[in-house]
Amino acid sequence: MSIGVMGVGLGVGMVVIGAAYAIGKLGASAVESTARQPEAAGAIRTTAIILAALIEGFTFFALIVAMMMKGG
């Protein structure tokens, strides 16, 4: 196993951990915001879903780039 493949594996792991942390933080903030201002729950939920989709899109892009760098 070459060092490049190990580096790609480490990078992919870091991307996934970062995305999981970001979505967890987003969910916690959305729940807290809804608890503070229940009348804005619809707008908060919509914004949270859009932000989660953007985070997932960035994560998939990073994973694809990492796989392309590996050559497989």
C-alpha positions in Angstrom: 0.0 0.0 0.0 1.5 3.3 -1.0 1.5 6.4 1.1 -0.7 8.2 -1.5 -3.5 5.6 -0.9 -3.2 6.0 2.8 -3.4 9.7 2.4 -6.5 9.5 0.4 -8.0 7.2 3.0 -7.1 9.6 5.8 -8.5 12.5 3.8 -11.8 10.7 3.1 -12.1 9.9 6.8 -11.6 13.6 7.8 -14.2 14.7 5.2 -16.8 12.3 6.6 -16.1 13.3 10.2 -16.3 17.0 9.3 -19.6 16.6 7.5 -21.1 14.5 10.4 -20.0 17.2 12.9 -21.4 20.0 10.7 -24.8 18.3 10.2 -25.0 17.5 14.0 -24.2 21.1 14.9 -26.8 22.3 12.3 -29.5 20.0 13.7 -28.8 21.0 17.3 -28.9 24.7 16.4 -32.2 24.2 14.4 -33.8 22.4 17.4 -32.6 25.1 19.8 -33.9 27.9 17.5 -37.3 26.2 17.1 -37.5 25.9 20.9 -36.8 29.6 21.3 -39.1 30.8 18.6 -41.8 28.1 17.7 -43.6 30.3 15.3 -40.6 30.3 13.0 -40.3 26.5 12.9 -41.2 26.2 9.2 -38.6 28.7 8.1 -35.9 27.2 10.4 -36.7 23.7 9.1 -36.5 24.8 5.5 -33.2 26.6 6.0 -31.8 23.6 7.9 -32.7 21.2 5.1 -31.1 23.4 2.5 -27.9 23.8 4.5 -27.8 20.0 5.2 -28.1 19.4 1.4 -25.2 21.8 0.7 -23.0 20.1 3.3 -23.8 16.7 1.8 -23.1 18.0 -1.7 -19.7 19.3 -0.7 -19.0 16.0 1.1 -19.8 13.9 -2.0 -17.7 16.3 -4.2 -14.7 15.9 -1.8 -15.1 12.1 -1.8 -15.3 12.0 -5.6 -12.1 14.1 -5.9 -10.3 11.9 -3.4 -11.3 8.8 -5.3 -10.2 10.4 -8.6 -6.8 11.2 -7.0 -6.4 7.6 -5.9 -7.0 6.5 -9.5 -9.9 4.2 -8.9 
